[in-house]
Amino acid sequence: MGTKAIDPQSIRNVTIIGEAGETARVVRRLRRCLGATENAIHWSMDGVEHTIRVAELSGDALIADLERSIRVADAVIVVVDAAAHATPRLETILRVADDHQVARLCLVGGLDQPTADFDRCVRTIADARGAAPLALQIPVGAGVGFDVIDLVPLSALDAAATESLGSPGQPAERWCRSLVATLTEQHPADSLTVPDLHTRIRRRTRNGDIVPILCATPLTRDDIAPLLDAIVRYLPSPLYVCQPEHALDY
């Protein structure tokens, strides 16, 4: 029986970092939704099957261990608790990733809790030097009934279409303007399609200029497709990374 060849371009190696319980919940969700039993998750996007290899790392680990693990990672996903008032390790993790030019995403959880504050999470990420935060999703509503709005398709609409969304469109319009402004500050454009936005987000994420921010849905809704799409779409394959320190530390 032959062995199936895997295109290295279709591989994503990601390390999920955060409070131990939070990272474990994210990994369990991924496995449960996809029926995966190991740390390799198979995800098809645009007709191409990708292999996502997942590792976990507790944010409470020693600083030296955190730094080494992040330094040799292809990419990291930082799990942020929106209900936590103090997140000193979050800034440390983001700064280490920036020091070693490691691409990263932030996944904001705990948005169904009474003390959740999404804006505070974005400000905390902004305070960490290096990459600028870029919200790709925002929460709307409160408690377990909150919803998530995907900003990328809306940012490709004209202003009139965005305003026509009504009540949810008001915060969405502000975040969309911020998203477009961030992505066009280096290379201005009169209009952007969804593929254009994906390309700009991918390029600047891999270069370490921005940190895309996603929202985790409540545990009652197993909607993990946006996270998997973002991993495949924006984070680098091993062929793209190819930094000398990655090879020397194995």
KOLKOL-875521 format. One record per residue (C-alpha): residue in three letters; z, y, x. Coordinates in steps of 0.5 Angstrom, whole numbers, padded with zeros to 4 digits, always signed. Layout:
<pts>
AlaZYX ...
</pts>
This chain:
<pts>
Met+0000+0000+0000 Gly-0002+0007+0003 Thr+0002+0013+0004 Lys+0000+0019+0000 Ala-0001+0025+0005 Ile+0002+0031+0004 Asp-0001+0038+0005 Pro+0004+0042+0009 Gln+0002+0048+0005 Ser+0005+0045-0001 Ile+0012+0044+0002 Arg+0018+0049+0001 Asn+0024+0048+0005 Val+0030+0052+0001 Thr+0037+0052+0003 Ile+0041+0054-0003 Ile+0047+0058-0001 Gly+0053+0061-0005 Glu+0060+0059-0008 Ala+0060+0051-0007 Gly+0061+0050-0015 Glu+0055+0055-0017 Thr+0050+0052-0012 Ala+0052+0045-0014 Arg+0051+0047-0021 Val+0044+0050-0019 Val+0042+0043-0016 Arg+0044+0039-0021 Arg+0040+0043-0026 Leu+0034+0042-0022 Arg+0035+0034-0021 Arg+0037+0033-0029 Cys+0031+0037-0032 Leu+0026+0034-0027 Gly+0029+0027-0027 Ala+0030+0028-0019 Thr+0035+0023-0016 Glu+0034+0026-0009 Asn+0033+0033-0005 Ala+0026+0033-0006 Ile+0023+0036-0012 His+0016+0035-0014 Trp+0013+0041-0018 Ser+0006+0043-0020 Met+0003+0050-0021 Asp-0004+0052-0022 Gly-0006+0045-0021 Val-0003+0044-0015 Glu+0003+0039-0014 His+0008+0042-0009 Thr+0014+0039-0006 Ile+0021+0043-0006 Arg+0026+0040-0001 Val+0033+0043-0003 Ala+0039+0043+0002 Glu+0046+0046+0000 Leu+0051+0051+0004 Ser+0057+0053+0002 Gly+0058+0061+0003 Asp+0065+0059+0005 Ala+0063+0056+0011 Leu+0065+0059+0018 Ile+0061+0065+0020 Ala+0058+0061+0026 Asp+0056+0055+0021 Leu+0053+0060+0016 Glu+0049+0063+0022 Arg+0046+0057+0025 Ser+0044+0054+0018 Ile+0041+0060+0016 Arg+0037+0061+0022 Val+0034+0055+0022 Ala+0032+0055+0015 Asp+0025+0056+0012 Ala+0028+0060+0006 Val+0034+0061+0003 Ile+0036+0062-0005 Val+0043+0066-0005 Val+0047+0065-0012 Val+0050+0071-0014 Asp+0056+0071-0019 Ala+0055+0077-0024 Ala+0062+0076-0026 Ala+0065+0077-0020 His+0068+0084-0018 Ala+0068+0082-0010 Thr+0062+0079-0006 Pro+0064+0080+0001 Arg+0060+0074+0003 Leu+0054+0076+0000 Glu+0053+0082+0004 Thr+0054+0077+0010 Ile+0049+0072+0008 Leu+0044+0077+0007 Arg+0045+0081+0013 Val+0044+0074+0017 Ala+0038+0072+0014 Asp+0035+0079+0015 Asp+0037+0079+0023 His+0033+0072+0023 Gln+0027+0074+0019 Val+0029+0069+0014 Ala+0025+0070+0007 Arg+0030+0070+0001 Leu+0031+0070-0006 Cys+0037+0072-0010 Leu+0039+0068-0017 Val+0044+0072-0021 Gly+0048+0067-0025 Gly+0054+0068-0030 Leu+0051+0073-0034 Asp+0054+0070-0040 Gln+0061+0072-0038 Pro+0064+0078-0041 Thr+0065+0081-0034 Ala+0058+0080-0032 Asp+0054+0086-0029 Phe+0047+0085-0027 Asp+0046+0092-0024 Arg+0052+0092-0020 Cys+0049+0085-0017 Val+0043+0089-0015 Arg+0047+0095-0012 Thr+0051+0090-0008 Ile+0044+0087-0005 Ala+0041+0094-0004 Asp+0048+0096+0000 Ala+0046+0090+0005 Arg+0042+0093+0010 Gly+0034+0090+0011 Ala+0031+0088+0005 Ala+0030+0092-0001 Pro+0032+0089-0008 Leu+0027+0087-0013 Ala+0028+0085-0020 Leu+0023+0080-0022 Gln+0027+0079-0029 Ile+0033+0083-0032 Pro+0038+0080-0037 Val+0038+0083-0044 Gly+0044+0082-0049 Ala+0051+0080-0048 Gly+0055+0073-0048 Val+0051+0066-0049 Gly+0046+0069-0053 Phe+0043+0074-0048 Asp+0036+0073-0046 Val+0032+0074-0040 Ile+0025+0079-0039 Asp+0020+0077-0034 Leu+0018+0084-0031 Val+0012+0082-0027 Pro+0007+0081-0033 Leu+0010+0087-0036 Ser+0009+0091-0030 Ala+0001+0090-0030 Leu+0001+0093-0037 Asp+0000+0100-0038 Ala+0005+0105-0040 Ala+0004+0105-0048 Ala+0004+0097-0048 Thr+0010+0097-0045 Glu+0014+0102-0049 Ser+0011+0098-0055 Leu+0016+0093-0054 Gly+0021+0097-0057 Ser+0029+0096-0056 Pro+0028+0091-0050 Gly+0022+0095-0047 Gln+0027+0101-0046 Pro+0031+0098-0040 Ala+0025+0094-0038 Glu+0020+0100-0037 Arg+0025+0103-0032 Trp+0025+0096-0028 Cys+0018+0096-0029 Arg+0017+0103-0026 Ser+0022+0101-0020 Leu+0018+0094-0019 Val+0011+0098-0018 Ala+0014+0103-0014 Thr+0017+0099-0009 Leu+0011+0094-0009 Thr+0006+0100-0008 Glu+0010+0105-0003 Gln+0006+0102+0003 His-0001+0101+0000 Pro-0002+0105-0006 Ala-0006+0102-0012 Asp-0008+0106-0019 Ser-0007+0099-0023 Leu-0005+0092-0021 Thr-0006+0085-0024 Val-0001+0080-0025 Pro-0004+0076-0019 Asp-0004+0083-0015 Leu+0003+0083-0016 His+0004+0076-0014 Thr+0001+0077-0008 Arg+0004+0083-0006 Ile+0011+0080-0008 Arg+0009+0074-0003 Arg+0007+0078+0003 Arg+0013+0083+0003 Thr+0018+0077+0001 Arg+0016+0073+0007 Asn+0016+0079+0012 Gly+0023+0080+0010 Asp+0022+0087+0007 Ile+0024+0085+0000 Val+0029+0080-0004 Pro+0026+0078-0011 Ile+0032+0077-0016 Leu+0032+0072-0021 Cys+0036+0071-0027 Ala+0040+0064-0029 Thr+0039+0062-0036 Pro+0046+0059-0039 Leu+0047+0052-0038 Thr+0045+0051-0046 Arg+0038+0052-0044 Asp+0035+0048-0038 Asp+0029+0054-0037 Ile+0029+0053-0029 Ala+0021+0054-0029 Pro+0021+0061-0027 Leu+0026+0059-0021 Leu+0021+0053-0019 Asp+0015+0058-0020 Ala+0018+0063-0015 Ile+0020+0058-0010 Val+0013+0056-0009 Arg+0009+0063-0011 Tyr+0014+0067-0006 Leu+0017+0063-0001 Pro+0014+0060+0006 Ser+0011+0054+0007 Pro+0013+0051+0014 Leu+0007+0052+0017 Tyr+0008+0060+0016 Val+0015+0060+0019 Cys+0014+0057+0026 Gln+0019+0061+0029 Pro+0021+0058+0036 Glu+0028+0058+0034 His+0027+0054+0029 Ala+0024+0048+0033 Leu+0029+0049+0039 Asp+0035+0048+0034 Tyr+0033+0041+0031 
</pts>
